[in-house]
Amino acid sequence: MNKQMQKGQIVKVGMADWKSTAAPDTLRTSGLGSCIGVVVYEKRRKIAALAHIMLPDSSMARQKEWNRAKFADSALEDMFTYFQHLGLRSYQLTAKMAGGAQMFAASSHTSEMMRIGPRNAEAVKKILALHRVRLEGEDTGGSKGRTIEFDPEDSTLSIRIVHRGEKVL
């Protein structure tokens, strides 16, 4: 049976959300500007989770009730808990990420708060390293939006960049 016939459903992940799936289904998120799309997966079992992260740290939450998937620290913590319930430890996992663009023109007076894209990328890398999750590939920075799709079957991350075409990690 060819790969085309084996394809499953596309699981769409919204902004400030995360979802998981297993092959033959794929995970997709769009609208990654300064946001980070981070995929955490286990190659042998062909399972994956994708988060569309908007901000680096949940200490930035303004409300008592907040969306954990919006922030790098809490979204990744929840994803690691999900894999732990499947009997996997974080060091058995691998990650890929894309996004983190600087969507607005930077100037020498640009405040640290306006560097959301780079700060998101830095936060995700720091958390992955802390949990000993290997970052196998990334496409971050720049000034263009991205759409990503991850296939747990072969661990490929397809990245469509606005006005730049597609690349695969």
C-alpha positions in Angstrom: 0.0 0.0 0.0 1.5 3.4 -0.9 2.0 6.2 1.6 -0.8 8.3 0.0 -3.3 5.6 0.8 -2.1 5.2 4.3 -2.6 8.8 5.3 -4.9 9.4 8.2 -6.6 12.5 9.5 -5.0 16.0 9.9 -5.3 17.0 13.5 -5.5 20.8 13.6 -4.0 22.6 16.5 -5.2 26.2 17.2 -3.4 29.1 18.7 -2.7 28.6 22.4 -3.6 24.9 22.1 -1.8 21.5 22.0 -2.9 18.2 20.7 -1.5 14.7 20.3 -1.8 11.9 17.7 -0.2 8.8 16.3 0.6 7.7 12.8 -1.0 7.7 10.3 -2.6 11.0 11.5 -0.6 14.2 11.2 -0.6 17.4 13.3 -0.9 20.9 11.7 -0.9 24.4 12.9 -0.9 27.7 11.0 -0.5 31.4 11.8 2.9 31.0 13.4 4.3 34.5 13.5 6.1 35.3 16.7 4.4 32.1 18.1 6.3 28.8 18.3 5.1 25.5 17.0 6.9 22.8 18.9 6.5 19.1 18.2 7.5 16.6 20.8 7.5 13.0 19.6 8.6 9.4 20.2 9.9 7.9 17.0 9.6 4.2 17.7 5.9 4.4 18.8 5.2 7.1 16.2 3.3 9.3 18.6 3.6 13.1 18.7 2.2 16.2 20.4 2.2 19.7 18.9 1.8 23.0 20.8 1.1 26.4 19.3 2.8 28.6 22.0 2.1 32.3 22.1 4.3 33.5 25.1 7.4 32.3 26.8 6.4 32.1 30.5 3.1 31.6 32.4 4.2 34.3 34.9 3.0 36.7 32.1 -0.6 35.5 32.7 -2.8 38.3 33.8 -5.8 36.4 35.1 -6.3 33.8 37.8 -7.8 31.4 35.3 -5.4 31.1 32.3 -4.9 28.9 29.3 -1.8 26.7 30.0 -1.3 25.9 26.3 -0.6 29.6 25.7 2.8 29.6 27.5 6.0 27.6 26.7 6.6 26.5 30.3 3.1 25.2 31.1 2.3 23.8 27.6 5.5 21.7 27.6 4.9 20.6 31.2 1.5 19.3 30.2 2.9 17.6 27.1 5.6 15.9 29.2 2.9 14.7 31.6 0.9 13.3 28.7 4.0 11.3 27.5 4.7 10.2 31.1 1.2 8.7 31.3 2.1 6.7 28.2 5.1 5.3 30.0 7.7 7.5 28.4 10.3 9.7 30.0 11.3 13.0 28.6 14.8 11.8 27.7 13.2 9.3 25.3 11.6 12.1 23.4 12.7 14.3 20.5 11.5 17.7 19.4 11.4 20.0 16.4 10.2 23.6 16.3 9.4 26.5 14.0 8.2 30.0 14.2 9.5 32.7 16.6 9.6 35.4 13.9 10.2 39.0 14.7 7.0 40.3 13.0 7.6 44.0 13.7 10.6 46.1 12.6 13.1 46.2 15.3 15.0 49.3 16.2 17.7 50.0 18.7 15.0 51.2 21.0 12.9 48.0 20.7 12.1 46.9 24.2 12.7 43.3 25.4 8.9 42.9 25.6 8.6 43.4 21.8 11.0 40.5 21.1 8.3 37.9 21.6 9.4 35.6 18.8 13.0 35.3 19.9 12.0 35.1 23.5 9.6 32.3 22.7 12.3 30.3 20.9 14.7 30.8 23.7 12.2 29.7 26.3 11.3 26.5 24.4 15.0 25.6 23.9 15.7 26.1 27.6 12.8 23.9 28.7 13.7 21.2 26.3 17.3 21.2 27.5 16.2 21.1 31.1 14.1 18.0 30.5 16.8 16.4 28.3 14.7 16.4 25.2 16.9 16.5 22.1 16.0 19.3 19.7 16.5 17.6 16.3 15.6 20.5 14.1 14.4 24.1 14.0 13.4 26.8 11.7 13.0 30.0 13.8 13.5 33.7 13.5 13.2 35.8 10.4 10.1 38.0 9.7 7.7 35.7 7.9 4.8 33.6 9.1 4.8 29.8 8.9 2.4 26.9 8.8 3.8 23.5 9.9 2.7 19.9 9.6 4.3 17.0 11.4 4.0 13.4 10.3 4.7 10.9 13.1 5.2 8.1 10.6 8.6 9.4 9.4 9.2 12.2 11.9 9.1 14.9 9.2 8.2 18.5 9.9 7.0 20.3 6.8 7.2 24.1 7.0 5.5 26.5 4.6 6.9 30.0 4.9 4.9 32.9 3.6 6.3 33.9 0.2 9.2 31.6 0.6 8.0 28.1 -0.3 8.3 24.9 1.7 11.1 23.1 3.6 11.3 19.8 5.5 13.1 19.1 8.7 
